[in-house]
């Protein structure tokens, strides 16, 4: 398992990594939209470490629902734009960040583990491109498509995203943010 060590108070994108050998067990199979889905995930650390030896998680796709909107928002939790070329949503607690993924987002300047194509934006400060080795949304999909002219916002995160015909533009409470088109990424 590749985990972000958030003890120093860093963002997930810049946090040091902790690597642990694990055994992953998926159980409780249900049918969801005609497909078999596991509704319980267990992670057992092969070697003892600080904290519990076994973690038990419910499914991240409970009965194929997208979950409830984030607190302080009437917008969908997970959303996509530009014909699905950009996917965004708030990260899982205790983090308070917007995470977007797109092939147009370049890798960070330093090499590291994980896939490139991700950007984090907090309530204040500059956006940060990152490599991500595990998805950080509370659930994965479905992403609600937002049409041109739509606005996504979250008061708790102090972030607003506007969908244009050719790009999305997300900004935070300090006026920092980014634009993403189908082929480019630009921080501001």
N, C-alpha and C positions, 0 to 999 in steps of 0.2 A: 504494500500500500504506500502511496506517495501522498503525504499529508503536508499541509502548510502549517508551520509552527507560528501561531499568532500571539504567543506570549510576549514578544517584544512590542506588540501593538502595531505591527506592519500590516499593510494591505495583503491580501492573498497573493497578488501578483508578485510582490517583492519579498514575501516571507521566506525564511530558510525552510528547507524541506526535511522531513523526517521519513525515513524509509523503514518499513516493517514487513516481514514475511507474514502472510495471513492465509487463512482458509475461508473461502467465501461459500456460503450455503444459501441457496434460494429455495424457498418452500411455499406451500399454500397456493397451488395453481388454480386460477380462475379463468373463465372465458371472458374476454374483453374485446368487443367489436369483432367477434369472430376469431380472435387470436388467443392463444394461451398466454397468460401473464402470471408471473410470480408476485404474490402480494406480501411476502415477508422475506427480508434479506438479513442474514446473520454474518457477522465478521468476527472471526476468532483469531487472535494474535498467536502465531506459532511459538513465540518466545515471550516470557513475562515482560511487562513494561509497566510504567506508572499508569494507574487507571484500571478500569475493568478489563478483564481478559477477553470477554465476549460482548459485542455490541449487537443489538437487535433493532432493525429498522422496519417500519411498515413500508409498503410499496410507495414509490414516488408517482405512481399513476393510479390512485385509488379509483377504481371503477371507471377509468378513462376520463375522469373529469379534470378540468384545468385548475381546479381549486378556486378559492375565493380571491377576490382582488386584494392587493396589498393594503395595509392599514393606511387610512388617509387618502385612498384612491378609489375612484369608480371605474378606472381603466382596467383592462384585462391584465392579469399578472404577467403572463408570457405573451409576447406579441412579435409579429414579423412584418416586414415592409419590403418594398421594391421586389415584388414577386418572389418573396421568400429568401432573397439574397442576404438579408440582415435579420437576425433574431436577437431579441433583447428581453430582459426581465430582471427584477431585483434578486440579489443573491440570498441564499438561505441564512437565517439568523445564526450567529450573532452579528454577522457582517451587515453593513448598511451601505451597499453599493449597487449601482446598475451595472450589469454585465451584458455586453453585446458581442456577437460573433458574426464574422463575415470574412470571406476570402479576400476582400479588399483591404483588410487591416493588416499592416506589415508586422513582421516579428519584432520583438524588442531588440535593442542594439547589442545586448549581451546574450550569449548562447546559454541555454538551460534546457531543462526537461519539459516535456509537454508539447502540445500542439500550438502553433501560432494562429493568429486570426481572431484574437480576443482583445477587448478594451474594457477597463473598469473606470467608472466615474463615481466619486463620492459626493456628498452634499457640498463640499468646498474643495478647492484645489484643482490641479490640472488632471486631465485624463491620463491613464497609464495603459499602454499596450502591454500584453503579457502572453506568456505561454501557460496553458492550463492543461493539467493531466487528469483532472476529474471535474465533472460538471458541478457547478456550484449553485444551480437553481434548486429551489425546494422540490420541484418535480420537473420532469422533462416532457414538454409538450402536453397537449397540443398548443401550438402557437396561433393566436388569433391574428389573422391578417388585418392590418390597418391600411385604409385607403388613403390616397392622396388628399391632403388637407386635414387629416386626422391629427389629434394631439394626444399624447400619453403623458400623464404626470403622476407624481407621488409626492404628497406634502411632507411625509416623514423623511423621505430622501432629499427633498428640495430639488428635484430634477424634473425637467420637462423636455419632451422630445416631440418635434414637429415633423410630419411626413410630407415631403414635397413630391413633385412628379419625378424627380431624378435623384433625390438624396433625402436622408434623414438628418436632422440637426438636434442634438441633445445638449442641454446646458444645465449647470447647477446654480446654487445660490450665490456663488462668488463670480458668476459670469464666465466660468471656464466650461469647456465642453469639446465637442467634435462634430464633424459632418462625415457621413459615409454615403458614397454612391455605389453603384454596382461595380465600379472599377477603382475607386480611390477612397482614401481616408485622410482627413486633415484635422489635427487638433487646433483649438483656439483658446 
